[in-house]
Amino acid sequence: MARLNADQSEPSYKAFYRLKNESPSYPVAARRMGLQGKVILNVEVLADGSCGQVNVAQSSGHTMLDDNALKTVRTWHFIPARQAGEAINKWFKVPIIFSLKDNET
């Protein structure tokens, strides 16, 4: 039976958000109109941890919220996925929730 060494181990396809990333702000107009929803973004995390391409996988149903989520996540940095010990580009789904109940100020 063959054994895997460290270089042949399973790839890690998890990317992690860095704690410094700002949460999307709640658009004032969306708040006034009572808009809420969950946006799921497809995000390409590059090997250097920066954000590559980003697009909407599932809309919140409100363009204002979707656009705000896209704009914010494009500025985020990640800890990239790794394969054989090397950072790689990888696509991930990132959920962003806009809830008035959680944003009362």
Biopython code that builds the backbone (N, CA, C, O; Angstrom):
import numpy as np
from Bio.PDB.StructureBuilder import StructureBuilder

atoms = [
    (1, "MET", "N", (0.847, -1.181, 0.000)),
    (1, "MET", "CA", (0.000, 0.000, 0.000)),
    (1, "MET", "C", (0.894, 1.247, 0.000)),
    (1, "MET", "O", (1.803, 1.360, 0.822)),
    (2, "ALA", "N", (0.640, 2.153, -0.896)),
    (2, "ALA", "CA", (1.440, 3.383, -1.004)),
    (2, "ALA", "C", (0.981, 4.400, 0.028)),
    (2, "ALA", "O", (-0.202, 4.470, 0.364)),
    (3, "ARG", "N", (1.917, 5.181, 0.521)),
    (3, "ARG", "CA", (1.592, 6.248, 1.463)),
    (3, "ARG", "C", (1.807, 7.592, 0.786)),
    (3, "ARG", "O", (2.700, 7.749, -0.046)),
    (4, "LEU", "N", (0.997, 8.531, 1.146)),
    (4, "LEU", "CA", (1.141, 9.887, 0.621)),
    (4, "LEU", "C", (2.135, 10.644, 1.473)),
    (4, "LEU", "O", (2.081, 10.585, 2.702)),
    (5, "ASN", "N", (3.057, 11.365, 0.817)),
    (5, "ASN", "CA", (3.919, 12.248, 1.598)),
    (5, "ASN", "C", (3.275, 13.625, 1.632)),
    (5, "ASN", "O", (2.211, 13.823, 1.046)),
    (6, "ALA", "N", (3.892, 14.562, 2.297)),
    (6, "ALA", "CA", (3.295, 15.896, 2.471)),
    (6, "ALA", "C", (3.019, 16.578, 1.136)),
    (6, "ALA", "O", (2.023, 17.291, 1.018)),
    (7, "ASP", "N", (3.867, 16.384, 0.129)),
    (7, "ASP", "CA", (3.670, 17.025, -1.166)),
    (7, "ASP", "C", (2.531, 16.408, -1.959)),
    (7, "ASP", "O", (2.039, 17.022, -2.905)),
    (8, "GLN", "N", (2.104, 15.212, -1.592)),
    (8, "GLN", "CA", (1.038, 14.532, -2.322)),
    (8, "GLN", "C", (-0.282, 14.563, -1.555)),
    (8, "GLN", "O", (-1.258, 13.937, -1.970)),
    (9, "SER", "N", (-0.314, 15.274, -0.460)),
    (9, "SER", "CA", (-1.529, 15.313, 0.349)),
    (9, "SER", "C", (-2.646, 16.021, -0.406)),
    (9, "SER", "O", (-2.422, 16.684, -1.419)),
    (10, "GLU", "N", (-3.831, 15.861, 0.109)),
    (10, "GLU", "CA", (-4.999, 16.471, -0.509)),
    (10, "GLU", "C", (-4.845, 17.986, -0.555)),
    (10, "GLU", "O", (-4.359, 18.586, 0.404)),
    (11, "PRO", "N", (-5.251, 18.609, -1.654)),
    (11, "PRO", "CA", (-5.167, 20.074, -1.717)),
    (11, "PRO", "C", (-6.159, 20.718, -0.762)),
    (11, "PRO", "O", (-7.216, 20.153, -0.482)),
    (12, "SER", "N", (-5.821, 21.895, -0.267)),
    (12, "SER", "CA", (-6.722, 22.676, 0.570)),
    (12, "SER", "C", (-7.369, 23.728, -0.308)),
    (12, "SER", "O", (-6.702, 24.643, -0.789)),
    (13, "TYR", "N", (-8.662, 23.597, -0.514)),
    (13, "TYR", "CA", (-9.365, 24.530, -1.379)),
    (13, "TYR", "C", (-10.184, 25.531, -0.582)),
    (13, "TYR", "O", (-11.142, 26.106, -1.099)),
    (14, "LYS", "N", (-9.816, 25.740, 0.658)),
    (14, "LYS", "CA", (-10.513, 26.726, 1.475)),
    (14, "LYS", "C", (-9.780, 28.056, 1.376)),
    (14, "LYS", "O", (-8.550, 28.099, 1.396)),
    (15, "ALA", "N", (-10.521, 29.110, 1.271)),
    (15, "ALA", "CA", (-9.937, 30.447, 1.358)),
    (15, "ALA", "C", (-10.598, 31.114, 2.546)),
    (15, "ALA", "O", (-11.770, 30.868, 2.834)),
    (16, "PHE", "N", (-9.863, 31.941, 3.221)),
    (16, "PHE", "CA", (-10.394, 32.574, 4.407)),
    (16, "PHE", "C", (-10.390, 34.081, 4.243)),
    (16, "PHE", "O", (-9.470, 34.646, 3.651)),
    (17, "TYR", "N", (-11.401, 34.720, 4.758)),
    (17, "TYR", "CA", (-11.503, 36.165, 4.726)),
    (17, "TYR", "C", (-10.554, 36.700, 5.793)),
    (17, "TYR", "O", (-10.436, 36.121, 6.873)),
    (18, "ARG", "N", (-9.906, 37.761, 5.502)),
    (18, "ARG", "CA", (-9.063, 38.394, 6.510)),
    (18, "ARG", "C", (-9.938, 39.274, 7.388)),
    (18, "ARG", "O", (-10.930, 39.837, 6.925)),
    (19, "LEU", "N", (-9.574, 39.386, 8.630)),
    (19, "LEU", "CA", (-10.395, 40.132, 9.579)),
    (19, "LEU", "C", (-10.444, 41.625, 9.287)),
    (19, "LEU", "O", (-11.349, 42.312, 9.762)),
    (20, "LYS", "N", (-9.499, 42.139, 8.522)),
    (20, "LYS", "CA", (-9.453, 43.572, 8.216)),
    (20, "LYS", "C", (-10.497, 43.982, 7.184)),
    (20, "LYS", "O", (-10.733, 45.177, 7.004)),
    (21, "ASN", "N", (-11.118, 43.048, 6.515)),
    (21, "ASN", "CA", (-12.084, 43.387, 5.471)),
    (21, "ASN", "C", (-13.290, 44.105, 6.062)),
    (21, "ASN", "O", (-13.870, 43.679, 7.061)),
    (22, "GLU", "N", (-13.647, 45.204, 5.415)),
    (22, "GLU", "CA", (-14.818, 45.960, 5.860)),
    (22, "GLU", "C", (-16.093, 45.271, 5.416)),
    (22, "GLU", "O", (-16.160, 44.729, 4.313)),
    (23, "SER", "N", (-17.094, 45.290, 6.262)),
    (23, "SER", "CA", (-18.407, 44.792, 5.873)),
    (23, "SER", "C", (-19.039, 45.793, 4.921)),
    (23, "SER", "O", (-18.768, 46.991, 5.010)),
    (24, "PRO", "N", (-19.880, 45.314, 4.012)),
    (24, "PRO", "CA", (-20.565, 46.274, 3.132)),
    (24, "PRO", "C", (-21.425, 47.223, 3.958)),
    (24, "PRO", "O", (-22.087, 46.810, 4.910)),
    (25, "SER", "N", (-21.404, 48.483, 3.587)),
    (25, "SER", "CA", (-22.287, 49.440, 4.262)),
    (25, "SER", "C", (-23.703, 49.230, 3.724)),
    (25, "SER", "O", (-23.895, 48.768, 2.599)),
    (26, "TYR", "N", (-24.665, 49.573, 4.535)),
    (26, "TYR", "CA", (-26.059, 49.439, 4.111)),
    (26, "TYR", "C", (-26.421, 50.698, 3.332)),
    (26, "TYR", "O", (-26.407, 51.786, 3.908)),
    (27, "PRO", "N", (-26.742, 50.591, 2.053)),
    (27, "PRO", "CA", (-27.092, 51.803, 1.298)),
    (27, "PRO", "C", (-28.263, 52.538, 1.965)),
    (27, "PRO", "O", (-29.273, 51.927, 2.317)),
    (28, "VAL", "N", (-28.113, 53.843, 2.131)),
    (28, "VAL", "CA", (-29.125, 54.644, 2.818)),
    (28, "VAL", "C", (-30.485, 54.520, 2.132)),
    (28, "VAL", "O", (-31.508, 54.354, 2.796)),
    (29, "ALA", "N", (-30.492, 54.599, 0.806)),
    (29, "ALA", "CA", (-31.763, 54.498, 0.072)),
    (29, "ALA", "C", (-32.404, 53.125, 0.279)),
    (29, "ALA", "O", (-33.624, 53.023, 0.414)),
    (30, "ALA", "N", (-31.594, 52.081, 0.303)),
    (30, "ALA", "CA", (-32.119, 50.721, 0.513)),
    (30, "ALA", "C", (-32.710, 50.601, 1.912)),
    (30, "ALA", "O", (-33.754, 49.978, 2.101)),
    (31, "ARG", "N", (-32.041, 51.196, 2.882)),
    (31, "ARG", "CA", (-32.544, 51.174, 4.263)),
    (31, "ARG", "C", (-33.892, 51.894, 4.343)),
    (31, "ARG", "O", (-34.833, 51.400, 4.966)),
    (32, "ARG", "N", (-33.974, 53.075, 3.701)),
    (32, "ARG", "CA", (-35.228, 53.853, 3.728)),
    (32, "ARG", "C", (-36.368, 53.100, 3.075)),
    (32, "ARG", "O", (-37.517, 53.199, 3.507)),
    (33, "MET", "N", (-36.046, 52.339, 2.024)),
    (33, "MET", "CA", (-37.081, 51.580, 1.306)),
    (33, "MET", "C", (-37.355, 50.228, 1.955)),
    (33, "MET", "O", (-38.240, 49.500, 1.507)),
    (34, "GLY", "N", (-36.613, 49.882, 2.998)),
    (34, "GLY", "CA", (-36.832, 48.624, 3.703)),
    (34, "GLY", "C", (-36.334, 47.400, 2.947)),
    (34, "GLY", "O", (-36.827, 46.293, 3.165)),
    (35, "LEU", "N", (-35.356, 47.590, 2.055)),
    (35, "LEU", "CA", (-34.842, 46.472, 1.263)),
    (35, "LEU", "C", (-33.898, 45.612, 2.094)),
    (35, "LEU", "O", (-33.042, 46.118, 2.820)),
    (36, "GLN", "N", (-34.075, 44.311, 1.970)),
    (36, "GLN", "CA", (-33.231, 43.331, 2.646)),
    (36, "GLN", "C", (-32.972, 42.197, 1.669)),
    (36, "GLN", "O", (-33.656, 42.067, 0.653)),
    (37, "GLY", "N", (-31.983, 41.383, 1.984)),
    (37, "GLY", "CA", (-31.751, 40.215, 1.148)),
    (37, "GLY", "C", (-30.365, 39.639, 1.320)),
    (37, "GLY", "O", (-29.508, 40.208, 1.997)),
    (38, "LYS", "N", (-30.168, 38.495, 0.691)),
    (38, "LYS", "CA", (-28.886, 37.785, 0.736)),
    (38, "LYS", "C", (-28.335, 37.706, -0.683)),
    (38, "LYS", "O", (-29.001, 37.212, -1.594)),
    (39, "VAL", "N", (-27.123, 38.195, -0.857)),
    (39, "VAL", "CA", (-26.417, 38.138, -2.138)),
    (39, "VAL", "C", (-25.362, 37.053, -2.009)),
    (39, "VAL", "O", (-24.636, 37.015, -1.016)),
    (40, "ILE", "N", (-25.267, 36.178, -2.988)),
    (40, "ILE", "CA", (-24.177, 35.205, -3.012)),
    (40, "ILE", "C", (-23.307, 35.542, -4.212)),
    (40, "ILE", "O", (-23.765, 35.547, -5.354)),
    (41, "LEU", "N", (-22.034, 35.824, -3.925)),
    (41, "LEU", "CA", (-21.093, 36.218, -4.960)),
    (41, "LEU", "C", (-20.152, 35.071, -5.306)),
    (41, "LEU", "O", (-19.732, 34.318, -4.427)),
    (42, "ASN", "N", (-19.823, 34.940, -6.584)),
    (42, "ASN", "CA", (-18.725, 34.083, -7.030)),
    (42, "ASN", "C", (-17.497, 34.963, -6.995)),
    (42, "ASN", "O", (-17.455, 36.002, -7.654)),
    (43, "VAL", "N", (-16.497, 34.557, -6.232)),
    (43, "VAL", "CA", (-15.292, 35.370, -6.070)),
    (43, "VAL", "C", (-14.070, 34.540, -6.452)),
    (43, "VAL", "O", (-13.869, 33.436, -5.947)),
    (44, "GLU", "N", (-13.263, 35.091, -7.352)),
    (44, "GLU", "CA", (-11.998, 34.454, -7.700)),
    (44, "GLU", "C", (-10.938, 35.001, -6.745)),
    (44, "GLU", "O", (-10.594, 36.182, -6.783)),
    (45, "VAL", "N", (-10.431, 34.120, -5.892)),
    (45, "VAL", "CA", (-9.365, 34.511, -4.972)),
    (45, "VAL", "C", (-8.047, 34.162, -5.643)),
    (45, "VAL", "O", (-7.781, 32.999, -5.944)),
    (46, "LEU", "N", (-7.227, 35.175, -5.873)),
    (46, "LEU", "CA", (-5.945, 34.974, -6.548)),
    (46, "LEU", "C", (-4.898, 34.453, -5.572)),
    (46, "LEU", "O", (-5.051, 34.578, -4.357)),
    (47, "ALA", "N", (-3.852, 33.879, -6.105)),
    (47, "ALA", "CA", (-2.809, 33.270, -5.292)),
    (47, "ALA", "C", (-2.163, 34.252, -4.319)),
    (47, "ALA", "O", (-1.645, 33.840, -3.281)),
    (48, "ASP", "N", (-2.186, 35.536, -4.641)),
    (48, "ASP", "CA", (-1.609, 36.534, -3.733)),
    (48, "ASP", "C", (-2.609, 37.014, -2.676)),
    (48, "ASP", "O", (-2.290, 37.892, -1.875)),
    (49, "GLY", "N", (-3.811, 36.445, -2.674)),
    (49, "GLY", "CA", (-4.832, 36.797, -1.690)),
    (49, "GLY", "C", (-5.753, 37.916, -2.117)),
    (49, "GLY", "O", (-6.724, 38.224, -1.426)),
    (50, "SER", "N", (-5.456, 38.529, -3.258)),
    (50, "SER", "CA", (-6.329, 39.601, -3.731)),
    (50, "SER", "C", (-7.553, 39.016, -4.434)),
    (50, "SER", "O", (-7.619, 37.823, -4.728)),
    (51, "CYS", "N", (-8.498, 39.880, -4.688)),
    (51, "CYS", "CA", (-9.740, 39.486, -5.337)),
    (51, "CYS", "C", (-9.592, 39.659, -6.850)),
    (51, "CYS", "O", (-9.220, 40.733, -7.324)),
    (52, "GLY", "N", (-9.879, 38.613, -7.592)),
    (52, "GLY", "CA", (-9.859, 38.696, -9.050)),
    (52, "GLY", "C", (-11.239, 39.086, -9.541)),
    (52, "GLY", "O", (-11.769, 40.136, -9.176)),
    (53, "GLN", "N", (-11.811, 38.238, -10.366)),
    (53, "GLN", "CA", (-13.153, 38.504, -10.889)),
    (53, "GLN", "C", (-14.200, 38.241, -9.809)),
    (53, "GLN", "O", (-14.022, 37.380, -8.947)),
    (54, "VAL", "N", (-15.283, 38.994, -9.875)),
    (54, "VAL", "CA", (-16.406, 38.817, -8.950)),
    (54, "VAL", "C", (-17.690, 38.974, -9.742)),
    (54, "VAL", "O", (-17.820, 39.890, -10.554)),
    (55, "ASN", "N", (-18.647, 38.071, -9.504)),
    (55, "ASN", "CA", (-19.955, 38.213, -10.129)),
    (55, "ASN", "C", (-21.027, 37.676, -9.190)),
    (55, "ASN", "O", (-20.730, 36.982, -8.218)),
    (56, "VAL", "N", (-22.261, 38.003, -9.493)),
    (56, "VAL", "CA", (-23.386, 37.596, -8.645)),
    (56, "VAL", "C", (-23.827, 36.181, -9.024)),
    (56, "VAL", "O", (-24.239, 35.931, -10.157)),
    (57, "ALA", "N", (-23.735, 35.270, -8.070)),
    (57, "ALA", "CA", (-24.221, 33.901, -8.263)),
    (57, "ALA", "C", (-25.719, 33.842, -7.989)),
    (57, "ALA", "O", (-26.464, 33.156, -8.690)),
    (58, "GLN", "N", (-26.150, 34.571, -6.958)),
    (58, "GLN", "CA", (-27.566, 34.636, -6.592)),
    (58, "GLN", "C", (-27.868, 36.046, -6.102)),
    (58, "GLN", "O", (-27.248, 36.524, -5.152)),
    (59, "SER", "N", (-28.792, 36.690, -6.731)),
    (59, "SER", "CA", (-29.152, 38.063, -6.396)),
    (59, "SER", "C", (-29.991, 38.129, -5.125)),
    (59, "SER", "O", (-30.694, 37.184, -4.767)),
    (60, "SER", "N", (-29.897, 39.256, -4.469)),
    (60, "SER", "CA", (-30.753, 39.536, -3.310)),
    (60, "SER", "C", (-32.158, 39.900, -3.775)),
    (60, "SER", "O", (-33.109, 39.920, -2.993)),
    (61, "GLY", "N", (-32.260, 40.191, -5.078)),
    (61, "GLY", "CA", (-33.513, 40.678, -5.627)),
    (61, "GLY", "C", (-33.539, 42.190, -5.728)),
    (61, "GLY", "O", (-34.516, 42.778, -6.193)),
    (62, "HIS", "N", (-32.440, 42.826, -5.280)),
    (62, "HIS", "CA", (-32.359, 44.287, -5.284)),
    (62, "HIS", "C", (-30.994, 44.695, -5.833)),
    (62, "HIS", "O", (-29.968, 44.422, -5.210)),
    (63, "THR", "N", (-30.979, 45.343, -6.989)),
    (63, "THR", "CA", (-29.737, 45.753, -7.639)),
    (63, "THR", "C", (-28.879, 46.612, -6.725)),
    (63, "THR", "O", (-27.655, 46.486, -6.728)),
    (64, "MET", "N", (-29.501, 47.474, -5.951)),
    (64, "MET", "CA", (-28.771, 48.368, -5.051)),
    (64, "MET", "C", (-27.925, 47.573, -4.050)),
    (64, "MET", "O", (-26.774, 47.925, -3.794)),
    (65, "LEU", "N", (-28.490, 46.508, -3.488)),
    (65, "LEU", "CA", (-27.767, 45.681, -2.519)),
    (65, "LEU", "C", (-26.694, 44.852, -3.222)),
    (65, "LEU", "O", (-25.572, 44.738, -2.729)),
    (66, "ASP", "N", (-27.040, 44.275, -4.375)),
    (66, "ASP", "CA", (-26.079, 43.465, -5.133)),
    (66, "ASP", "C", (-24.856, 44.291, -5.510)),
    (66, "ASP", "O", (-23.723, 43.840, -5.342)),
    (67, "ASP", "N", (-25.084, 45.498, -6.020)),
    (67, "ASP", "CA", (-23.986, 46.365, -6.451)),
    (67, "ASP", "C", (-23.098, 46.764, -5.273)),
    (67, "ASP", "O", (-21.876, 46.836, -5.404)),
    (68, "ASN", "N", (-23.714, 47.018, -4.137)),
    (68, "ASN", "CA", (-22.946, 47.387, -2.950)),
    (68, "ASN", "C", (-22.063, 46.218, -2.497)),
    (68, "ASN", "O", (-20.905, 46.419, -2.132)),
    (69, "ALA", "N", (-22.603, 45.021, -2.520)),
    (69, "ALA", "CA", (-21.827, 43.832, -2.132)),
    (69, "ALA", "C", (-20.654, 43.622, -3.097)),
    (69, "ALA", "O", (-19.534, 43.354, -2.660)),
    (70, "LEU", "N", (-20.906, 43.744, -4.404)),
    (70, "LEU", "CA", (-19.838, 43.593, -5.396)),
    (70, "LEU", "C", (-18.718, 44.601, -5.164)),
    (70, "LEU", "O", (-17.540, 44.244, -5.151)),
    (71, "LYS", "N", (-19.095, 45.851, -4.982)),
    (71, "LYS", "CA", (-18.114, 46.925, -4.800)),
    (71, "LYS", "C", (-17.246, 46.656, -3.571)),
    (71, "LYS", "O", (-16.028, 46.826, -3.622)),
    (72, "THR", "N", (-17.855, 46.245, -2.491)),
    (72, "THR", "CA", (-17.122, 46.014, -1.247)),
    (72, "THR", "C", (-16.202, 44.806, -1.336)),
    (72, "THR", "O", (-15.029, 44.899, -0.976)),
    (73, "VAL", "N", (-16.711, 43.679, -1.809)),
    (73, "VAL", "CA", (-15.913, 42.451, -1.837)),
    (73, "VAL", "C", (-14.723, 42.574, -2.793)),
    (73, "VAL", "O", (-13.700, 41.920, -2.592)),
    (74, "ARG", "N", (-14.847, 43.398, -3.820)),
    (74, "ARG", "CA", (-13.706, 43.611, -4.726)),
    (74, "ARG", "C", (-12.493, 44.207, -4.003)),
    (74, "ARG", "O", (-11.370, 44.097, -4.493)),
    (75, "THR", "N", (-12.710, 44.832, -2.853)),
    (75, "THR", "CA", (-11.609, 45.432, -2.092)),
    (75, "THR", "C", (-11.036, 44.472, -1.045)),
    (75, "THR", "O", (-10.022, 44.785, -0.421)),
    (76, "TRP", "N", (-11.655, 43.330, -0.844)),
    (76, "TRP", "CA", (-11.249, 42.400, 0.198)),
    (76, "TRP", "C", (-9.955, 41.676, -0.156)),
    (76, "TRP", "O", (-9.573, 41.566, -1.321)),
    (77, "HIS", "N", (-9.290, 41.182, 0.898)),
    (77, "HIS", "CA", (-8.130, 40.313, 0.758)),
    (77, "HIS", "C", (-8.445, 39.009, 1.479)),
    (77, "HIS", "O", (-9.176, 38.990, 2.469)),
    (78, "PHE", "N", (-7.886, 37.934, 0.970)),
    (78, "PHE", "CA", (-8.168, 36.598, 1.471)),
    (78, "PHE", "C", (-6.858, 35.865, 1.770)),
    (78, "PHE", "O", (-5.788, 36.274, 1.321)),
    (79, "ILE", "N", (-6.959, 34.799, 2.519)),
    (79, "ILE", "CA", (-5.867, 33.842, 2.628)),
    (79, "ILE", "C", (-6.190, 32.798, 1.561)),
    (79, "ILE", "O", (-7.192, 32.093, 1.682)),
    (80, "PRO", "N", (-5.361, 32.684, 0.516)),
    (80, "PRO", "CA", (-5.717, 31.856, -0.638)),
    (80, "PRO", "C", (-5.682, 30.354, -0.360)),
    (80, "PRO", "O", (-5.085, 29.892, 0.612)),
    (81, "ALA", "N", (-6.339, 29.614, -1.244)),
    (81, "ALA", "CA", (-6.295, 28.156, -1.209)),
    (81, "ALA", "C", (-4.875, 27.712, -1.540)),
    (81, "ALA", "O", (-4.110, 28.450, -2.160)),
    (82, "ARG", "N", (-4.533, 26.492, -1.116)),
    (82, "ARG", "CA", (-3.191, 25.975, -1.353)),
    (82, "ARG", "C", (-3.273, 24.576, -1.945)),
    (82, "ARG", "O", (-4.183, 23.803, -1.646)),
    (83, "GLN", "N", (-2.308, 24.277, -2.780)),
    (83, "GLN", "CA", (-2.185, 22.932, -3.333)),
    (83, "GLN", "C", (-0.698, 22.603, -3.355)),
    (83, "GLN", "O", (0.107, 23.371, -3.881)),
    (84, "ALA", "N", (-0.339, 21.458, -2.780)),
    (84, "ALA", "CA", (1.060, 21.034, -2.668)),
    (84, "ALA", "C", (1.908, 22.140, -2.035)),
    (84, "ALA", "O", (3.055, 22.355, -2.428)),
    (85, "GLY", "N", (1.333, 22.838, -1.052)),
    (85, "GLY", "CA", (2.055, 23.867, -0.333)),
    (85, "GLY", "C", (2.145, 25.212, -1.037)),
    (85, "GLY", "O", (2.714, 26.155, -0.489)),
    (86, "GLU", "N", (1.598, 25.317, -2.231)),
    (86, "GLU", "CA", (1.674, 26.566, -2.988)),
    (86, "GLU", "C", (0.294, 27.209, -3.095)),
    (86, "GLU", "O", (-0.709, 26.522, -3.290)),
    (87, "ALA", "N", (0.257, 28.521, -2.967)),
    (87, "ALA", "CA", (-1.004, 29.264, -3.115)),
    (87, "ALA", "C", (-1.460, 29.180, -4.569)),
    (87, "ALA", "O", (-0.652, 29.252, -5.494)),
    (88, "ILE", "N", (-2.774, 29.024, -4.750)),
    (88, "ILE", "CA", (-3.348, 28.902, -6.093)),
    (88, "ILE", "C", (-4.559, 29.818, -6.227)),
    (88, "ILE", "O", (-5.141, 30.251, -5.232)),
    (89, "ASN", "N", (-4.927, 30.106, -7.477)),
    (89, "ASN", "CA", (-6.176, 30.826, -7.750)),
    (89, "ASN", "C", (-7.320, 29.839, -7.588)),
    (89, "ASN", "O", (-7.198, 28.680, -7.985)),
    (90, "LYS", "N", (-8.431, 30.285, -7.009)),
    (90, "LYS", "CA", (-9.582, 29.409, -6.800)),
    (90, "LYS", "C", (-10.842, 30.250, -6.660)),
    (90, "LYS", "O", (-10.804, 31.341, -6.092)),
    (91, "TRP", "N", (-11.959, 29.745, -7.179)),
    (91, "TRP", "CA", (-13.255, 30.423, -7.058)),
    (91, "TRP", "C", (-13.966, 29.950, -5.797)),
    (91, "TRP", "O", (-13.917, 28.774, -5.438)),
    (92, "PHE", "N", (-14.637, 30.906, -5.126)),
    (92, "PHE", "CA", (-15.396, 30.607, -3.921)),
    (92, "PHE", "C", (-16.721, 31.353, -3.941)),
    (92, "PHE", "O", (-16.861, 32.364, -4.628)),
    (93, "LYS", "N", (-17.681, 30.858, -3.194)),
    (93, "LYS", "CA", (-18.961, 31.536, -3.006)),
    (93, "LYS", "C", (-18.876, 32.314, -1.691)),
    (93, "LYS", "O", (-18.486, 31.773, -0.656)),
    (94, "VAL", "N", (-19.250, 33.591, -1.754)),
    (94, "VAL", "CA", (-19.217, 34.448, -0.578)),
    (94, "VAL", "C", (-20.613, 35.025, -0.361)),
    (94, "VAL", "O", (-21.100, 35.794, -1.189)),
    (95, "PRO", "N", (-21.261, 34.658, 0.749)),
    (95, "PRO", "CA", (-22.594, 35.217, 1.041)),
    (95, "PRO", "C", (-22.489, 36.556, 1.768)),
    (95, "PRO", "O", (-21.669, 36.725, 2.670)),
    (96, "ILE", "N", (-23.325, 37.494, 1.365)),
    (96, "ILE", "CA", (-23.422, 38.803, 2.022)),
    (96, "ILE", "C", (-24.897, 39.002, 2.372)),
    (96, "ILE", "O", (-25.765, 38.951, 1.500)),
    (97, "ILE", "N", (-25.164, 39.227, 3.649)),
    (97, "ILE", "CA", (-26.549, 39.383, 4.102)),
    (97, "ILE", "C", (-26.802, 40.835, 4.487)),
    (97, "ILE", "O", (-26.066, 41.425, 5.278)),
    (98, "PHE", "N", (-27.848, 41.388, 3.915)),
    (98, "PHE", "CA", (-28.303, 42.729, 4.264)),
    (98, "PHE", "C", (-29.590, 42.560, 5.064)),
    (98, "PHE", "O", (-30.625, 42.185, 4.513)),
    (99, "SER", "N", (-29.522, 42.838, 6.367)),
    (99, "SER", "CA", (-30.677, 42.674, 7.239)),
    (99, "SER", "C", (-30.865, 43.946, 8.056)),
    (99, "SER", "O", (-29.952, 44.376, 8.762)),
    (100, "LEU", "N", (-32.031, 44.540, 7.963)),
    (100, "LEU", "CA", (-32.316, 45.754, 8.715)),
    (100, "LEU", "C", (-32.321, 45.478, 10.215)),
    (100, "LEU", "O", (-31.957, 46.349, 11.006)),
    (101, "LYS", "N", (-32.719, 44.303, 10.603)),
    (101, "LYS", "CA", (-32.768, 43.943, 12.014)),
    (101, "LYS", "C", (-31.366, 43.977, 12.618)),
    (101, "LYS", "O", (-31.198, 44.396, 13.763)),
    (102, "ASP", "N", (-30.349, 43.536, 11.853)),
    (102, "ASP", "CA", (-28.968, 43.520, 12.335)),
    (102, "ASP", "C", (-28.272, 44.872, 12.204)),
    (102, "ASP", "O", (-27.187, 45.059, 12.755)),
    (103, "ASN", "N", (-28.878, 45.816, 11.485)),
    (103, "ASN", "CA", (-28.235, 47.097, 11.199)),
    (103, "ASN", "C", (-29.023, 48.285, 11.741)),
    (103, "ASN", "O", (-29.035, 49.345, 11.115)),
    (104, "GLU", "N", (-29.658, 48.138, 12.850)),
    (104, "GLU", "CA", (-30.457, 49.232, 13.402)),
    (104, "GLU", "C", (-29.534, 50.251, 14.063)),
    (104, "GLU", "O", (-28.885, 49.951, 15.066)),
    (105, "THR", "N", (-29.478, 51.449, 13.502)),
    (105, "THR", "CA", (-28.721, 52.531, 14.112)),
    (105, "THR", "C", (-29.382, 53.843, 13.812)),
    (105, "THR", "O", (-28.898, 54.891, 14.238)),
]
sb = StructureBuilder()
sb.init_structure("model")
sb.init_model(0)
sb.init_chain("A")
sb.init_seg("    ")
for serial, (resi, resn, name, xyz) in enumerate(atoms, 1):
    if name == "N":
        sb.init_residue(resn, " ", resi, " ")
    sb.init_atom(name, np.array(xyz, "f"), 0.0, 1.0, " ", f" {name:<3s}", serial, name[0])
structure = sb.get_structure()
